């Protein structure tokens, strides 16, 4: 996907995104004469700026929903940032009113699902390729990652917000997994909650009730590292990334390997793969299908249906 990585000398690239085109720009920075490269992949923007790379979710009119295009472009950008020795830290952020509203609802945003129904009468293979394998690649990304979260992080969007090594949230950020209450799904395809909460009582309540967790609560629970005012979010994340990037890349990568393998030795990777398999079974059961049909008949989004019971704040437009 996507072709060769942008060249540090400002050379052009001949690559195409999922929408058929890629816009590539090179900007000379005023500070130290450094060069920033920017590649518009379609609904994701990729930037390289000295030792930092940025993946920017850029579909604000659809609340940065995780369409097939966005997942593939995110994965493409991840591959670009992982190659080479210049990039030391990856920042994941978003344009618009919030971070990411999770899977795209309505419309034909997942051609892989249609293909799965045509061949197998199910989407187990497709959901593995879209929502398991790419998240494992994010987890296994060899360099430090920072999620910069503002506004909403919902459903699958919480995975891009909470799986990175460090999460910095603005004071208006909030997190919710509405799929148990909203869609009749047993959480997401890759259940991260037992591992990010490291507290099964909190994980159960969060999943069973579609609990909305604001930035302050997320900090208290250890889901995020820091909470800063929205106006200070960019500066806080950039400063932290530059601080991390002072270390040798080999030391950063070695540290990441040791921390991530500790979690994997406790069974996290196997559990993620199992949760995808359980999803493939439960999503077809009668009561879950009836819950989704009721939501569709009433023109609701998963968060809308979940909020009928919880009475929490409204989701993104």
C-alpha positions in Angstrom: 0.0 0.0 0.0 1.2 3.4 -0.8 4.6 2.8 -2.4 8.0 4.3 -1.4 8.6 6.4 1.6 9.0 10.2 1.1 12.7 11.1 0.5 14.4 13.3 3.1 16.1 15.4 0.3 12.7 16.7 -0.8 12.4 14.4 -3.9 9.0 13.7 -5.3 7.3 10.4 -4.7 5.2 8.5 -7.2 2.6 6.8 -5.1 -1.2 6.6 -4.9 -3.5 6.5 -2.0 -6.7 4.5 -1.8 -8.6 7.5 -3.3 -6.4 7.4 -6.4 -4.1 10.3 -5.6 -1.6 11.6 -3.1 -0.6 15.2 -2.6 3.1 15.6 -1.6 4.5 18.8 -0.3 7.9 19.8 1.1 8.0 22.9 3.4 11.2 24.7 4.5 10.9 25.5 8.2 12.0 28.9 9.4 13.6 27.8 12.6 16.7 25.7 11.8 16.3 25.5 8.0 14.9 22.0 8.5 12.5 20.4 6.0 9.1 19.1 6.8 7.4 16.7 4.4 3.7 16.2 4.1 1.8 13.5 2.2 -2.0 13.7 1.9 -3.1 10.1 1.5 -6.8 10.9 1.3 -8.4 10.7 4.7 -5.1 10.5 6.5 -2.2 13.0 6.3 1.4 11.8 7.0 4.2 14.2 8.0 7.9 13.9 8.6 9.5 16.7 10.6 13.1 16.0 11.7 13.0 13.1 14.1 9.2 13.2 14.4 6.5 11.7 12.2 2.8 12.4 12.5 -0.2 10.5 11.4 -3.2 12.9 11.2 -6.7 11.6 10.9 -8.4 13.9 8.4 -12.0 13.1 7.7 -13.6 15.6 10.1 -16.9 15.7 8.2 -17.4 12.1 9.3 -15.9 12.5 12.7 -12.7 10.7 11.5 -14.6 7.4 11.4 -12.5 4.3 10.7 -13.6 3.5 7.1 -11.7 0.9 5.1 -9.8 3.7 3.4 -8.8 5.3 6.7 -7.6 2.0 8.1 -5.5 1.2 5.0 -4.1 4.7 4.8 -3.3 4.7 8.6 -1.5 1.4 8.0 0.4 2.8 5.1 1.6 5.8 7.1 2.6 3.5 9.9 4.8 1.6 7.5 6.4 4.8 6.3 7.2 6.0 9.8 8.7 2.6 10.7 11.2 2.4 7.9 14.6 4.1 8.1 16.6 5.6 10.9 15.7 9.3 10.9 12.3 9.0 12.5 12.4 8.3 16.2 8.9 9.2 17.5 5.4 8.9 15.9 2.6 11.2 16.9 -1.0 10.1 16.2 -3.5 13.0 16.1 -6.6 14.3 14.3 -8.2 17.3 12.6 -11.7 18.4 13.5 -13.8 18.4 16.6 -12.6 15.1 18.0 -10.1 12.3 17.6 -12.0 9.4 16.1 -15.6 8.2 16.3 -14.8 4.5 15.7 -16.1 2.4 12.8 -18.0 4.1 10.0 -21.8 3.6 10.3 -24.0 3.8 7.2 -22.9 3.7 3.6 -20.5 1.4 1.8 -17.3 2.1 3.7 -16.1 -1.6 4.0 -15.9 -3.3 0.6 -14.1 -6.2 2.3 -17.2 -6.9 4.3 -19.3 -7.2 1.1 -16.7 -9.5 -0.4 -16.8 -11.6 2.7 -20.6 -12.0 2.6 -20.4 -12.9 -1.1 -17.7 -15.6 -0.6 -18.4 -17.0 2.9 -21.6 -15.5 4.1 -19.7 -13.8 7.0 -17.0 -11.2 7.7 -14.5 -13.1 10.0 -11.7 -12.8 7.4 -12.5 -9.2 6.6 -12.7 -8.0 10.2 -9.4 -9.8 10.9 -7.7 -7.9 8.1 -9.3 -4.6 8.9 -9.5 -4.4 12.7 -7.1 -7.1 14.1 -4.0 -7.2 12.0 -3.6 -3.3 11.7 -4.0 -2.9 15.4 -1.4 -5.5 16.1 0.9 -3.6 13.7 0.3 -0.5 15.7 1.1 -2.3 18.9 4.3 -3.8 17.3 5.4 -0.5 15.8 9.1 -0.5 16.8 9.5 3.1 17.7 7.9 5.2 20.4 4.3 6.3 19.8 2.2 9.2 21.3 -1.5 9.6 20.9 -2.7 13.2 21.0 -6.4 13.0 21.8 -9.0 15.8 21.9 -12.8 15.6 22.0 -14.3 12.2 21.4 -12.6 8.9 21.1 -15.3 6.3 20.6 -15.5 2.6 19.8 -12.6 1.5 17.6 -11.3 5.1 17.9 -10.4 4.4 21.5 -7.9 1.8 20.2 -5.9 4.3 18.3 -6.1 6.6 21.3 -5.1 4.1 24.0 -2.9 1.5 22.4 0.0 3.9 21.7 2.8 4.0 24.2 1.8 7.3 25.7 -1.5 9.2 25.5 -1.8 12.9 26.1 -5.4 14.2 26.3 -6.9 17.6 26.2 -9.3 18.6 29.0 -12.3 18.1 26.6 -11.4 14.5 25.7 -13.7 11.6 26.5 -13.7 7.9 25.8 -16.4 5.3 25.3 -16.9 1.8 24.0 -20.6 1.8 23.1 -20.7 -1.5 21.3 -22.1 -3.8 24.0 -25.1 -1.6 24.6 -25.3 0.0 21.2 -24.6 -2.8 18.7 -24.9 -6.0 20.7 -21.2 -6.7 20.1 -18.9 -8.1 22.8 -16.7 -5.0 22.8 -14.4 -4.5 19.8 -12.7 -6.9 17.5 -9.5 -6.5 19.6 -10.5 -6.1 23.3 -7.9 -3.8 24.8 -9.8 -2.9 27.9 -8.5 -5.6 30.3 -5.0 -4.6 29.3 -5.2 -0.8 29.5 -7.3 -0.7 32.7 -5.4 -3.6 34.3 -8.4 -3.8 36.6 -11.2 -6.2 35.6 -13.9 -4.5 37.7 -13.3 -1.2 35.9 -13.1 -3.0 32.5 -16.5 -4.8 33.2 -18.3 -1.6 34.2 -16.9 0.4 31.2 -17.9 -2.3 28.7 -21.2 -3.5 30.2 -22.6 0.0 30.6 -21.0 1.9 27.8 -19.6 4.2 30.4 -18.3 7.6 29.2 -14.9 8.4 30.8 -13.8 12.0 30.7 -10.2 13.2 30.6 -9.9 13.6 34.4 -11.3 10.1 35.1 -9.0 8.7 32.4 -6.0 10.2 34.1 -7.1 8.8 37.5 -7.5 5.4 36.0 -4.2 5.4 34.3 -5.6 5.3 30.8 -3.8 8.5 29.8 -0.5 10.0 30.9 -1.4 13.7 31.1 -4.3 16.0 30.7 -3.7 19.6 29.4 -5.8 22.5 28.3 -7.0 22.1 24.7 -5.0 25.2 23.6 -1.8 23.7 25.0 -2.2 20.2 23.5 -0.1 20.6 20.4 2.8 22.2 22.3 2.7 19.6 25.1 2.8 16.7 22.7 5.5 18.2 20.5 7.7 19.0 23.5 7.4 15.5 24.9 8.1 13.9 21.5 11.3 16.1 21.1 12.4 15.1 24.6 12.0 11.4 23.8 13.8 11.8 20.5 17.0 13.0 22.2 17.7 9.4 23.1 19.4 7.0 20.6 16.9 5.2 18.4 18.4 1.8 19.3 17.8 2.5 23.0 14.3 3.6 22.4 13.5 0.5 20.3 15.1 -1.8 22.8 13.1 -0.2 25.7 9.9 -0.6 23.7 10.6 -4.3 22.9 11.1 -5.1 26.6 8.0 -3.3 27.8 5.7 -4.6 25.1 7.0 -8.2 25.5 6.1 -8.1 29.2 2.5 -7.5 28.2 2.6 -10.1 25.6 4.1 -12.7 28.0 0.9 -12.1 30.1 -1.2 -13.2 27.1 -2.3 -9.9 25.6 -1.6 -10.8 22.0 -3.4 -14.1 22.2 -6.4 -12.5 24.0 -6.7 -9.9 21.2 -6.8 -12.6 18.6 -9.4 -14.6 20.6 -11.6 -11.5 21.0 -11.8 -11.2 17.2 -12.9 -14.9 17.0 -15.6 -14.4 19.6 -16.9 -11.3 17.8 -17.3 -13.4 14.6 -19.6 -15.7 16.5 -21.6 -13.4 18.8 -22.4 -10.8 16.1 -24.6 -13.3 14.2 -26.7 -14.4 17.2 -30.4 -13.5 17.2 -30.6 -11.1 20.1 -27.6 -9.1 18.9 -29.0 -8.9 15.4 -32.3 -7.7 16.9 -30.5 -5.0 18.9 -28.8 -3.7 15.7 -32.1 -3.8 13.7 -33.8 -1.7 16.4 -31.0 0.8 16.4 -31.2 1.1 12.6 -35.0 1.4 12.6 -34.8 4.3 15.0 -32.0 6.1 13.0 -29.6 5.9 15.9 -25.8 5.7 16.2 -24.3 3.2 18.7 -23.6 6.0 21.2 -27.2 7.2 20.9 -28.6 3.8 21.8 -26.1 3.4 24.7 -26.9 6.9 26.0 -30.6 6.0 26.5 -29.5 4.0 29.5 -26.6 6.1 30.7 -27.8 9.6 30.1 -24.3 10.8 29.3 -23.2 13.6 27.0 -24.1 13.6 23.3 -21.6 12.3 20.8 -20.1 13.9 17.7 -22.3 15.2 14.9 
